[in-house]
Amino acid sequence: MHNKIRAFICTAAAAALMSVNAYAAGEFKKGDVNGDGRVNVTDITKTAAYVKGLRPLTGDSLKAADMNGDGSVNVTDITMIAAMVKGIDLNAKKTKAEKVLDKMTLHEKVCQLFIVAPESLTGYDQVIYADENLNSGLKNYPVGGIILFSYNLNNVTQTEGLISWAQKYNSYHSDVPLFVTVDEEGGTVARCAQKLGTTSFYDMYEYRYKGTDRAYSNAYTIAKDISGLGFNLDFAPVADTWSNPYNAVIGTRAYSDDFSVSATLVAAAVKGFNDGGVACTLKHFPGHGDTATDSHIGTACSYKTISQLENQEYLAFKSGIAAGADMVMVGHITMSNIDGLPATVSPTMVNGELRGKLGYKGVVVTDALGMGAVANIYSSADLAVKCLQAGDDILLMPANLSAAVNGVEKAVADGTLTEKRIDESVLRILTLKEKRGILK
């Protein structure tokens, strides 16, 4: 490592004879370890000495040396300072998402983690129009998205207006457009079909013998319908398998009662949603089709072992991920024979199984955090922090938005969470928005 450091110093020293990155002295700036208003070879030398353990750095000098903001100073930071001295634009190769993230405050980043009902931003019992209260709510809490339910939808014109004005108000306060989402699975759970007259379907279980072409076309049609209204994210398809005949919360919402068939049909549906123009979400990991209880009301337990999940419930999630699912929703399913925790707050299930074993790199969203399975156990603040510690990215509909946001910010302030951890989730969210053409 010392040889690399010497090479960086020599290269930067040569460049420094011709170029100095200067700015107003006394203004804190990344790279100005010496604090003299310039970024030059002296700053490289001091940073290298710190990395080699030859001299300390404290205060603003240490912050200036931590070029990538990861909480440590190492060879990577020396390289970045050397690039500045040589006049290389450190942002040249950054994605739009990375550039936007760099400009966000901690409060903006924390708020980006939340998708909420518009009522949480306005204080109203029901929101059907975007007004000054929604504008004010988005100013105070520039959230990552809003979710609409049947009671928010009166007719097509009203729905289009609500969505477009919500996006407009959001643009006054944030450079990041909203996710606007709905539960549009087809069949029983279909807010737009039921209220706005978009294409109506039976529950997806009724099409289990129709094959992949029908699974694809159903999803494609749903996506086209809702994207035309202004929605850009659907909390569908259901990747649960209806393996317990006494399960009422999933039942015929599932694509099949056979794990292999579910896997095949869910993958086709993901492609249909993607081609139809909306981001889609596999739900409810690690599988809600075998539980005897509805997690909306109270504790819903799965007694499956990891081995059983791998051979059964995971099949549809694996196939959906491989097909290009944009999000995976984690359910509040207590894994009784694994760690006894609801999956949403379980590092074993989210970071270990979903991100580790299944290799999922995308956005993880929680099921609604106001549901009894978790809201009866944790406060909004504690629940938000535990979800982030487990590996979740988007926190859906906390019972108390302000308490949840404050709880996360306090956790960063006291070291329970790092800002780097927040950045990881926000970057995944922004990257998806960029991929989907939402962030332009």
C-alpha positions as CSV (number, residue, x, y, z in Angstrom):
1,M,0.0,0.0,0.0
2,H,2.8,2.4,0.8
3,N,4.2,2.0,-2.8
4,K,0.8,3.0,-4.1
5,I,0.7,6.0,-1.9
6,R,4.2,7.1,-3.1
7,A,3.0,6.8,-6.7
8,F,-0.1,8.9,-6.1
9,I,2.0,11.6,-4.4
10,C,4.5,11.7,-7.2
11,T,1.9,11.8,-9.9
12,A,-0.1,14.6,-8.2
13,A,3.0,16.6,-7.4
14,A,3.9,16.8,-11.1
15,A,0.4,18.0,-11.8
16,A,0.4,20.5,-8.9
17,L,3.3,22.4,-10.6
18,M,0.7,23.3,-13.3
19,S,-2.6,23.3,-11.5
20,V,-4.0,24.2,-8.1
21,N,-7.7,23.8,-7.2
22,A,-8.3,27.0,-5.3
23,Y,-11.3,28.6,-3.7
24,A,-12.1,31.1,-0.9
25,A,-10.0,30.5,2.2
26,G,-11.9,29.8,5.3
27,E,-14.6,27.9,3.4
28,F,-14.8,24.2,4.2
29,K,-14.1,22.1,1.1
30,K,-13.5,18.5,0.5
31,G,-9.8,17.8,-0.2
32,D,-8.5,20.9,1.6
33,V,-6.9,19.0,4.4
34,N,-4.4,21.8,5.1
35,G,-7.2,24.4,5.4
36,D,-5.5,27.0,3.3
37,G,-8.1,27.6,0.7
38,R,-6.4,25.4,-1.9
39,V,-6.3,21.7,-2.8
40,N,-2.8,20.8,-3.8
41,V,0.0,18.3,-3.2
42,T,0.3,19.3,0.4
43,D,-3.2,17.9,1.1
44,I,-2.2,14.7,-0.6
45,T,0.9,14.4,1.5
46,K,-0.9,15.0,4.8
47,T,-3.7,12.5,3.9
48,A,-1.1,9.9,3.0
49,A,0.7,10.5,6.3
50,Y,-2.5,9.9,8.1
51,V,-3.3,6.7,6.2
52,K,0.2,5.5,7.0
53,G,-0.3,6.3,10.7
54,L,2.4,8.9,10.8
55,R,0.3,11.9,11.8
56,P,-3.2,12.6,13.1
57,L,-6.1,14.4,11.4
58,T,-9.0,15.9,13.3
59,G,-12.0,18.1,12.9
60,D,-12.5,19.7,9.5
61,S,-9.2,18.3,8.3
62,L,-10.4,14.8,8.8
63,K,-13.7,15.6,7.1
64,A,-11.9,17.2,4.2
65,A,-9.8,14.0,3.8
66,D,-12.8,11.7,3.7
67,M,-13.6,12.5,0.1
68,N,-16.2,9.8,-0.5
69,G,-17.9,10.4,2.9
70,D,-17.8,6.7,4.0
71,G,-16.5,7.5,7.5
72,S,-12.9,6.3,6.8
73,V,-9.8,7.8,5.2
74,N,-7.8,5.5,2.9
75,V,-6.1,5.1,-0.4
76,T,-9.3,5.8,-2.3
77,D,-9.5,9.2,-0.7
78,I,-5.9,10.0,-1.6
79,T,-6.7,9.0,-5.2
80,M,-9.7,11.4,-5.2
81,I,-7.7,14.3,-3.9
82,A,-5.0,13.6,-6.5
83,A,-7.7,13.7,-9.2
84,M,-8.8,17.1,-7.9
85,V,-5.2,18.5,-8.0
86,K,-4.9,17.2,-11.6
87,G,-8.2,19.0,-12.6
88,I,-10.1,15.8,-13.1
89,D,-13.9,16.2,-12.6
90,L,-14.8,13.7,-10.0
91,N,-18.5,13.9,-11.0
92,A,-17.9,13.1,-14.7
93,K,-18.6,9.4,-14.4
94,K,-21.3,9.7,-11.8
95,T,-24.9,8.7,-12.7
96,K,-27.7,11.1,-12.4
97,A,-28.8,9.3,-9.2
98,E,-25.3,9.7,-7.6
99,K,-25.2,13.4,-8.5
100,V,-28.6,14.1,-7.0
101,L,-27.7,12.1,-3.8
102,D,-24.6,14.3,-3.4
103,K,-26.7,17.4,-3.1
104,M,-29.3,16.1,-0.7
105,T,-29.5,17.1,3.0
106,L,-29.9,14.4,5.6
107,H,-33.5,15.4,6.1
108,E,-34.2,15.1,2.3
109,K,-32.5,11.7,2.2
110,V,-34.4,10.4,5.2
111,C,-37.8,11.6,3.7
112,Q,-36.9,9.9,0.4
113,L,-37.1,6.6,2.2
114,F,-40.9,6.9,2.8
115,I,-43.9,6.2,0.7
116,V,-47.1,7.5,2.4
117,A,-50.8,8.1,1.9
118,P,-51.5,11.7,1.1
119,E,-53.5,11.9,4.3
120,S,-50.2,11.6,6.2
121,L,-49.0,14.9,4.6
122,T,-52.2,16.9,4.9
123,G,-53.9,15.8,8.1
124,Y,-57.1,15.2,6.2
125,D,-59.2,12.1,6.7
126,Q,-59.5,11.8,2.9
127,V,-57.6,13.4,0.0
128,I,-59.1,13.6,-3.4
129,Y,-57.6,16.9,-4.6
130,A,-54.1,18.3,-4.2
131,D,-54.2,21.6,-2.3
132,E,-52.0,23.9,-0.3
133,N,-52.0,21.5,2.6
134,L,-50.4,18.8,0.4
135,N,-48.0,21.4,-0.9
136,S,-47.0,22.3,2.7
137,G,-46.8,18.6,3.6
138,L,-44.4,17.9,0.8
139,K,-42.3,20.9,1.7
140,N,-41.9,19.7,5.3
141,Y,-41.5,16.1,4.3
142,P,-40.2,15.6,0.8
143,V,-41.1,11.9,0.7
144,G,-40.1,9.4,-1.9
145,G,-43.7,8.7,-3.0
146,I,-47.4,8.5,-2.3
147,I,-49.8,5.6,-2.4
148,L,-53.5,6.0,-3.4
149,F,-56.4,3.9,-2.3
150,S,-59.9,3.5,-3.6
151,Y,-61.1,6.4,-1.4
152,N,-58.7,8.7,-3.2
153,L,-60.1,7.8,-6.6
154,N,-63.4,9.4,-7.7
155,N,-63.1,9.4,-11.5
156,V,-60.4,9.5,-14.2
157,T,-60.1,13.3,-14.5
158,Q,-60.0,13.8,-10.7
159,T,-57.3,11.1,-10.3
160,E,-55.1,12.4,-13.1
161,G,-55.4,15.9,-11.5
162,L,-54.5,14.7,-8.1
163,I,-51.4,12.9,-9.4
164,S,-50.2,15.7,-11.6
165,W,-50.7,18.4,-9.0
166,A,-48.9,16.2,-6.4
167,Q,-46.0,15.9,-8.7
168,K,-46.1,19.6,-9.4
169,Y,-46.2,20.6,-5.8
170,N,-43.4,18.1,-5.1
171,S,-41.2,19.8,-7.8
172,Y,-41.3,23.1,-5.8
173,H,-39.4,21.5,-3.0
174,S,-37.5,18.5,-4.4
175,D,-35.4,17.6,-7.5
176,V,-36.7,14.0,-7.2
177,P,-40.1,13.2,-8.6
178,L,-42.5,11.0,-6.6
179,F,-43.2,7.4,-6.9
180,V,-47.0,7.3,-7.3
181,T,-48.2,3.8,-6.5
182,V,-51.3,1.8,-6.1
183,D,-52.2,-1.8,-5.3
184,E,-53.5,-3.0,-8.7
185,E,-53.2,-6.8,-8.8
186,G,-56.3,-7.5,-10.8
187,G,-59.3,-9.1,-9.2
188,T,-60.1,-8.6,-5.6
189,V,-57.3,-6.0,-5.1
190,A,-57.8,-3.6,-8.0
191,R,-58.4,0.0,-6.9
192,C,-58.4,1.5,-10.4
193,A,-60.6,-1.2,-12.0
194,Q,-63.1,-0.9,-9.2
195,K,-63.3,2.9,-9.1
196,L,-62.1,4.2,-12.4
197,G,-63.4,1.6,-14.9
198,T,-60.0,0.3,-16.1
199,T,-59.8,-3.2,-17.4
200,S,-61.4,-5.7,-15.0
201,F,-59.9,-9.1,-14.3
202,Y,-60.7,-12.1,-12.1
203,D,-58.3,-12.9,-9.3
204,M,-55.0,-14.2,-10.8
205,Y,-55.6,-17.7,-9.4
206,E,-58.4,-18.1,-11.9
207,Y,-55.9,-17.8,-14.8
208,R,-53.5,-20.5,-13.4
209,Y,-54.1,-22.8,-16.3
210,K,-53.9,-20.2,-19.0
211,G,-50.1,-20.1,-19.1
212,T,-47.5,-17.5,-19.3
213,D,-48.9,-15.6,-22.3
214,R,-52.1,-14.8,-20.2
215,A,-50.0,-13.9,-17.1
216,Y,-48.0,-11.5,-19.3
217,S,-50.9,-9.9,-21.1
218,N,-52.9,-9.4,-17.9
219,A,-49.9,-7.6,-16.3
220,Y,-49.2,-5.6,-19.5
221,T,-52.8,-4.4,-19.6
222,I,-52.9,-3.4,-16.0
223,A,-49.6,-1.5,-16.4
224,K,-50.8,0.3,-19.5
225,D,-54.1,1.3,-17.8
226,I,-52.5,2.7,-14.6
227,S,-49.5,4.4,-16.3
228,G,-52.0,6.3,-18.4
229,L,-53.4,7.7,-15.3
230,G,-50.0,8.9,-14.0
231,F,-49.0,5.9,-11.8
232,N,-45.4,4.8,-12.2
233,L,-45.3,2.0,-9.6
234,D,-47.6,-0.9,-8.9
235,F,-47.5,-3.0,-5.7
236,A,-48.0,-6.2,-7.8
237,P,-47.6,-9.0,-8.7
238,V,-48.4,-11.3,-5.7
239,A,-45.5,-13.8,-5.5
240,D,-47.0,-15.7,-2.7
241,T,-48.2,-19.2,-3.3
242,W,-51.6,-20.3,-1.9
243,S,-50.3,-23.3,-0.1
244,N,-52.5,-23.2,2.9
245,P,-56.2,-23.6,1.9
246,Y,-57.2,-21.9,5.2
247,N,-55.2,-18.8,4.3
248,A,-57.7,-15.9,3.7
249,V,-55.4,-12.9,3.3
250,I,-53.8,-14.2,0.1
251,G,-56.0,-17.0,-1.2
252,T,-57.0,-16.5,-4.8
253,R,-54.8,-13.3,-5.1
254,A,-52.0,-15.8,-5.7
255,Y,-51.1,-17.0,-9.2
256,S,-51.2,-20.6,-8.1
257,D,-51.3,-23.1,-5.2
258,D,-48.3,-24.8,-6.8
259,F,-44.9,-23.3,-6.1
260,S,-43.4,-24.2,-9.5
261,V,-46.4,-22.9,-11.4
262,S,-46.4,-19.7,-9.3
263,A,-42.7,-19.2,-10.2
264,T,-43.4,-19.5,-14.0
265,L,-46.4,-17.2,-14.0
266,V,-44.9,-14.5,-11.7
267,A,-41.9,-14.2,-14.0
268,A,-44.2,-13.7,-17.0
269,A,-46.2,-11.1,-15.1
270,V,-43.1,-9.2,-14.2
271,K,-42.1,-8.9,-17.8
272,G,-45.7,-7.7,-18.6
273,F,-45.6,-5.0,-16.0
274,N,-42.2,-3.8,-17.2
275,D,-43.2,-3.7,-20.8
276,G,-46.4,-2.0,-19.9
277,G,-44.5,1.0,-18.4
278,V,-44.6,0.7,-14.6
279,A,-42.2,-0.5,-12.0
280,C,-43.5,-3.6,-10.3
281,T,-43.1,-5.2,-6.9
282,L,-42.9,-8.9,-5.8
283,K,-44.9,-9.4,-2.6
284,H,-44.8,-10.6,0.2
285,F,-41.4,-12.0,0.9
286,P,-40.6,-14.6,2.2
287,G,-44.2,-15.8,1.5
288,H,-47.6,-15.0,3.0
289,G,-49.6,-17.8,1.4
290,D,-49.0,-20.4,4.2
291,T,-49.9,-18.3,7.2
292,A,-53.2,-18.8,9.1
293,T,-53.5,-15.1,10.2
294,D,-53.8,-11.8,8.4
295,S,-50.8,-9.6,9.2
296,H,-53.0,-6.5,8.8
297,I,-54.7,-7.4,12.1
298,G,-52.0,-9.2,14.2
299,T,-49.2,-11.6,14.3
300,A,-48.9,-13.8,11.2
301,C,-46.6,-16.8,11.7
302,S,-44.7,-19.0,9.2
303,Y,-43.3,-22.2,10.6
304,K,-41.2,-22.9,7.5
305,T,-37.5,-23.5,7.9
306,I,-34.9,-22.0,5.6
307,S,-34.6,-25.3,3.8
308,Q,-38.3,-25.4,3.2
309,L,-38.4,-21.8,2.0
310,E,-35.6,-22.5,-0.5
311,N,-37.5,-25.3,-2.1
312,Q,-41.0,-23.7,-1.9
313,E,-41.7,-20.0,-1.3
314,Y,-38.4,-18.7,-2.7
315,L,-39.1,-20.2,-6.2
316,A,-41.5,-17.4,-7.3
317,F,-39.3,-14.7,-5.8
318,K,-36.2,-16.0,-7.5
319,S,-37.9,-16.2,-10.9
320,G,-39.5,-12.7,-10.4
321,I,-36.1,-11.2,-9.5
322,A,-34.5,-12.9,-12.5
323,A,-37.2,-11.5,-14.8
324,G,-36.4,-8.0,-13.7
325,A,-38.7,-7.1,-10.7
326,D,-38.0,-3.5,-9.6
327,M,-38.9,-4.0,-6.0
328,V,-39.5,-6.8,-3.4
329,M,-42.0,-6.1,-0.6
330,V,-41.2,-7.8,2.6
331,G,-44.1,-8.9,4.7
332,H,-44.6,-8.7,8.5
333,I,-44.5,-12.5,8.7
334,T,-43.0,-13.8,11.9
335,M,-40.5,-16.5,11.1
336,S,-41.1,-18.8,14.1
337,N,-38.5,-21.4,13.3
338,I,-35.8,-19.0,12.1
339,D,-35.4,-16.0,14.4
340,G,-38.9,-15.3,15.7
341,L,-39.0,-11.8,14.2
342,P,-41.3,-10.3,11.6
343,A,-39.4,-10.5,8.4
344,T,-39.5,-6.7,7.9
345,V,-37.3,-6.2,10.9
346,S,-35.1,-9.3,10.5
347,P,-31.5,-8.9,9.3
348,T,-31.5,-12.7,8.7
349,M,-34.4,-12.5,6.3
350,V,-33.7,-9.2,4.5
351,N,-29.9,-8.9,4.4
352,G,-29.1,-12.6,4.8
353,E,-31.7,-14.4,2.7
354,L,-33.2,-11.8,0.2
355,R,-30.0,-9.8,-0.5
356,G,-27.5,-12.6,0.3
357,K,-28.8,-16.0,-0.7
358,L,-31.2,-14.8,-3.4
359,G,-28.7,-12.2,-4.6
360,Y,-31.2,-9.4,-4.9
361,K,-29.6,-6.0,-5.5
362,G,-32.7,-3.8,-6.0
363,V,-35.1,-1.8,-3.8
364,V,-36.7,-3.5,-0.8
365,V,-40.0,-2.0,0.4
366,T,-41.7,-2.9,3.7
367,D,-45.4,-3.8,3.8
368,A,-47.4,-1.0,5.5
369,L,-45.9,-0.1,8.8
370,G,-49.2,0.7,10.3
371,M,-50.3,-2.9,10.2
372,G,-51.1,-4.6,13.4
373,A,-48.4,-7.3,13.1
374,V,-45.7,-4.7,13.8
375,A,-47.5,-1.5,14.9
376,N,-48.8,-3.4,17.9
377,I,-45.2,-4.1,19.0
378,Y,-43.0,-1.2,18.0
379,S,-43.4,2.6,18.0
380,S,-43.2,4.3,14.6
381,A,-39.7,5.6,15.4
382,D,-38.3,2.3,16.6
383,L,-39.9,0.4,13.7
384,A,-38.4,2.7,11.1
385,V,-34.9,2.3,12.5
386,K,-35.2,-1.5,12.9
387,C,-36.4,-1.9,9.3
388,L,-33.3,0.0,8.0
389,Q,-31.1,-2.0,10.3
390,A,-32.6,-5.2,8.7
391,G,-31.8,-4.0,5.2
392,D,-35.1,-2.5,4.0
393,D,-35.0,0.6,1.7
394,I,-38.5,2.1,1.5
395,L,-40.6,2.4,4.6
396,L,-44.3,2.2,3.6
397,M,-47.0,4.1,5.5
398,P,-45.7,4.4,9.0
399,A,-48.5,5.0,11.6
400,N,-46.8,8.4,12.4
401,L,-44.7,9.9,9.7
402,S,-43.1,12.7,11.7
403,A,-42.2,10.3,14.5
404,A,-40.7,7.9,12.0
405,V,-38.6,10.6,10.2
406,N,-37.4,12.0,13.5
407,G,-36.6,8.5,14.8
408,V,-34.3,7.8,11.8
409,E,-32.6,11.2,12.1
410,K,-32.0,10.8,15.8
411,A,-30.6,7.3,15.1
412,V,-28.1,8.9,12.7
413,A,-27.2,11.6,15.2
414,D,-26.5,9.1,18.0
415,G,-24.7,6.5,15.8
416,T,-27.4,3.8,15.8
417,L,-27.5,4.3,12.1
418,T,-24.8,5.8,9.9
419,E,-25.5,8.3,7.1
420,K,-23.7,5.9,4.8
421,R,-26.4,3.3,5.5
422,I,-29.1,5.9,4.6
423,D,-27.2,6.8,1.4
424,E,-27.2,3.1,0.4
425,S,-31.0,2.9,0.4
426,V,-31.5,6.4,-1.1
427,L,-29.1,5.6,-3.9
428,R,-31.0,2.4,-4.7
429,I,-34.3,4.4,-4.8
430,L,-32.8,7.1,-7.0
431,T,-31.2,4.6,-9.3
432,L,-34.6,2.9,-9.8
433,K,-36.2,6.3,-10.5
434,E,-33.5,7.1,-13.0
435,K,-33.9,3.6,-14.7
436,R,-37.6,4.1,-14.9
437,G,-37.4,7.6,-16.4
438,I,-38.9,9.2,-13.3
439,L,-35.7,11.0,-12.4
440,K,-34.5,12.9,-15.4
